[in-house]
Structure formats: C-alpha cells, structure tokens
Amino acid sequence: MEMLENLAPLLKTLWFVAIPTSLIFIIQTIMTFAGVDSADGIEADFSGNHESADTPFQLFSLRNLINFLLGFSWTGISFYSTIQSKLILILLSLFIGVLFVYLFFVIINQVQKLAEDNSFNITNTLYKTAEVYLPIPERKTGKGKIIISVNGAFHELDAMTENDKIASNTMVRVVEIESNNILIVEII
C-alpha cells in the first residue's frame, strides 16, 4: 500500500474503491459459477403477494453496486493520466459505471428468456393425438385412459367419448376438455 501513498487524492480514492470492489467481484463470479450464488438482493422479513409484479431485476442490490463501482473506479484509473479535466473524468467514470449496471441488466434479461416453462397444463392437450391405454366406454358411460405427449413428457389422463367404445391401442384426438380434468376424444 506504500505505492498508493504518493498518488494524487482522486487517484488514491479510485484505487481504494477499485481494489476491494474487484476482489468482491471475483468472489461473486466464483460463487456464481460454483452454484453457491444466492438470489440477487436481500430477502424481506415479511410475506406478501408478489405474483402480479414482474420484477426480474432489482436496481439497488449488492451486485449492481459492485458492477457500478467496478466500472466507475477502473475507468477513472484508466483515463486519469489521459483526461486532464477531473470533472470530465468523474462524469465519464459515472457514465461507464451506469453502463456496467445497464449491461448487466441486458445480460440478465437475455438469460431469463432462455428459461422454459414445462409445467403441465391440460389445455395443451386440446387437438393433440393420443393412444388409448384403457378402453373408453361408449357415449360418456364411463372413463378410460389415454397416453398423450405434452411438452415432451407422457401423461396418463382420463378420457371419455361421445361415440362408440374405443379399444386399447387406438389412436385418438382430443376434441374437448370437460370439467377441467376429463378429455373428450374421438377416433382419428
């Protein structure tokens, strides 16, 4: 730290911000790739319904503070000898710090677009083909079972028909959903 003692006050301050910020950033990066990374931000000590709020990004978080300080401090250090006006240097450093936070926001949004919701929804079975697993009795007198593929996963679901009895291993198409859990099918 003796090398920092002879520097100008602004440059010394930038170094005192850059060194710990860089260390924290490296630790955060290692933790992220090791799978130890926790959620961005601080968990509140209360419960509430946040399902309607779409907040994938928190502006004020430790990660964003580190990103801002990283861009701010290293820009100031890098251009300290090039830019003579200290006001312009600080404004440029502030801009680059905000740019780091914005780039992090863009990257996080792009990564979140890669997420896929494969939860089963019975409405996704409508007009799809399936195979009869257990025979389906005629004209809604009882239930049989079909095997249907939805989002790459096979599901065994209750089925009825409005027509004649359908034997096992017959290919059918779902034409209607009754009472949210019984499929009405017809032979293809």
Stockholm file with secondary structure:
# STOCKHOLM 1.0

chainA/1-188         MEMLENLAPLLKTLWFVAIPTSLIFIIQTIMTFAGVDSADGIEADFSGNHESADTPFQLFSLRNLINFLLGFSWTGISFYSTIQSKLILILLSLFIGVLFVYLFFVIINQVQKLAEDNSFNITNTLYKTAEVYLPIPERKTGKGKIIISVNGAFHELDAMTENDKIASNTMVRVVEIESNNILIVEII
#=GR chainA/1-188 SS CHHHHTSCHHHHHHHHHHHHHHHHHHHHHHHHHHTCCCCSSCCCSSCCCCSSCCCCCCSSSHHHHHHHHHHHHHHHHHHTTTCCCHHHHHHHHHHHHHHHHHHHHHHHHHHHHTCCCCCCCGGGGTTCEEEEEECBCSTTSSCEEEEEEETTEEEEEEEEESSSCBCTTCEEEEEEEETTTEEEEEEC
#=GC SS_cons         CHHHHTSCHHHHHHHHHHHHHHHHHHHHHHHHHHTCCCCSSCCCSSCCCCSSCCCCCCSSSHHHHHHHHHHHHHHHHHHTTTCCCHHHHHHHHHHHHHHHHHHHHHHHHHHHHTCCCCCCCGGGGTTCEEEEEECBCSTTSSCEEEEEEETTEEEEEEEEESSSCBCTTCEEEEEEEETTTEEEEEEC
//
